[in-house]
Amino acid sequence: MLTATKNDLFASDAVFISEQTDKEAVIREVYQKLLDRGYVKGDFIAHILEREKQYPTGIDTSPISKDLPNVAIPHTEGEFVNTRMIVPIELVHPVKFHNMIEPDKELDVKFLFMILNNDPEGQANILAQIMDFLNSTPVEQLKQLFSSKSTSEIYEFLTEHF
């Protein structure tokens, strides 16, 4: 099992492309793979789904550029994970997530940055790093990331640009 270090928040075996068409199905599919690889604990699934209901994680990227797909950043408390990393998930089909800023609104999301963080102080830090990445990376480069067709392309892009 690869473990993400402070300088490397990505692992090549924890990058996914999902063909699921609903939020819970995507999260369950990725959860099973993360569990099999030892990145999360068994109770992770219940907690990440519940947290998503209570505190939606969809992000409207239109203020950055109308050309970018919306993203979501699902996460849960560190006691349910075994490492500190970001799990990128390309969605083949748009999936509805509620907006983090306006929870009553739904967004069509095409990419997830799932946060796994067993450092209780670090959740906000990784979220801030993702937001900084989205805001500071040139739109053309982000479009390249969001149109990647393989997990290796996504992994290479993020390890190089994040």
C-alpha positions in Angstrom: 0.0 0.0 0.0 1.3 3.4 -0.9 0.9 6.1 1.8 0.7 9.8 1.0 3.2 11.9 2.8 2.8 15.6 3.6 4.5 16.5 0.2 2.6 13.8 -1.7 -1.2 13.9 -1.2 -1.9 11.4 -4.0 -1.4 7.7 -4.4 -1.4 6.0 -7.8 -3.7 3.3 -6.5 -6.2 5.8 -5.1 -7.3 7.6 -8.3 -10.6 6.5 -9.8 -13.0 7.0 -12.8 -16.6 6.1 -11.9 -19.4 5.4 -14.2 -22.0 5.6 -11.4 -24.8 8.0 -11.9 -25.7 8.9 -8.3 -23.7 10.4 -5.4 -24.2 7.5 -3.0 -23.3 4.9 -5.6 -20.1 6.7 -6.5 -19.1 7.1 -2.8 -19.9 3.4 -2.1 -17.9 2.2 -5.1 -14.8 4.2 -4.2 -15.2 3.3 -0.5 -15.0 -0.4 -1.3 -11.8 0.1 -3.2 -10.3 2.3 -0.5 -11.3 -0.2 2.2 -9.7 -3.1 0.2 -6.4 -1.0 0.0 -6.5 -0.2 3.7 -6.9 3.5 3.3 -10.3 3.7 5.2 -12.0 1.9 8.1 -15.2 -0.1 7.8 -17.4 2.6 9.4 -16.1 5.3 6.9 -19.0 4.7 4.5 -21.8 5.5 7.0 -20.0 8.6 8.2 -19.1 10.1 4.9 -22.6 9.7 3.6 -24.1 11.2 6.7 -21.7 14.1 6.6 -22.5 14.8 3.0 -26.2 15.0 4.0 -25.5 17.4 6.9 -22.7 19.4 5.3 -22.8 19.3 1.4 -19.6 19.5 -0.4 -20.5 20.6 -4.0 -18.6 23.6 -5.3 -19.8 25.8 -8.1 -16.7 26.5 -10.2 -18.4 29.1 -12.5 -16.7 32.0 -10.6 -13.4 30.6 -11.7 -14.6 29.8 -15.2 -17.8 28.9 -16.9 -15.8 26.4 -18.9 -15.0 24.2 -15.9 -17.2 21.4 -14.5 -18.4 21.7 -10.9 -16.5 19.6 -8.3 -17.3 18.2 -4.8 -15.0 17.5 -1.9 -16.5 14.8 0.2 -14.8 14.0 3.5 -15.5 12.8 7.1 -13.7 12.8 10.4 -10.2 11.4 10.6 -11.1 8.6 13.0 -12.6 6.7 10.1 -9.5 6.8 7.9 -5.9 5.4 8.1 -4.0 8.0 6.1 -3.8 11.6 4.9 -4.4 12.0 1.2 -6.7 13.3 -1.6 -8.6 10.8 -3.7 -9.4 12.2 -7.1 -12.5 10.7 -8.8 -13.4 11.6 -12.4 -17.1 11.1 -13.0 -18.1 9.8 -16.5 -21.7 11.1 -15.9 -22.6 14.3 -14.0 -23.7 13.5 -10.5 -25.9 15.7 -8.3 -24.3 17.1 -5.2 -25.7 19.8 -2.9 -23.9 23.1 -3.0 -21.5 23.7 -0.1 -22.4 27.5 0.0 -26.1 27.2 -0.8 -27.1 23.7 0.6 -30.6 23.9 -0.9 -29.2 24.1 -4.4 -28.0 21.1 -6.4 -25.0 21.1 -8.7 -24.1 18.7 -11.5 -20.6 17.6 -10.5 -18.0 15.9 -12.8 -15.0 15.6 -10.5 -14.4 14.7 -6.8 -11.5 15.5 -4.6 -12.3 13.1 -1.7 -10.3 14.0 1.4 -8.9 11.3 3.7 -7.3 12.8 6.7 -6.3 11.1 9.9 -4.8 14.3 11.2 -7.5 16.1 13.3 -6.0 19.5 12.7 -5.5 19.0 8.9 -9.0 18.7 7.4 -9.3 22.4 6.8 -5.8 22.6 5.6 -6.3 20.1 2.8 -9.6 21.7 1.8 -7.8 25.1 1.6 -5.1 23.5 -0.6 -7.7 22.1 -3.0 -9.4 25.5 -3.2 -6.0 27.2 -3.8 -5.2 24.7 -6.5 -8.5 25.4 -8.2 -8.1 29.1 -8.0 -4.4 29.4 -8.9 -4.2 26.7 -11.7 -4.7 28.2 -15.2 -8.2 27.3 -16.6 -6.7 25.6 -19.6 -4.7 23.2 -17.3 -7.8 22.5 -15.2 -9.7 21.7 -18.3 -7.0 19.2 -19.2 -7.3 17.6 -15.8 -11.1 17.4 -15.9 -11.0 15.8 -19.4 -8.5 13.1 -18.5 -9.5 9.7 -19.6 -7.3 7.5 -17.5 -6.4 7.3 -13.8 -2.7 7.5 -14.7 -3.2 10.8 -16.5 -5.1 12.2 -13.5 -2.4 11.0 -11.1 0.4 12.4 -13.2 -1.3 15.8 -13.7 -2.0 16.2 -9.9 1.4 15.1 -8.7 3.0 17.5 -11.2 0.6 20.5 -10.7 -0.9 20.3 -7.2 
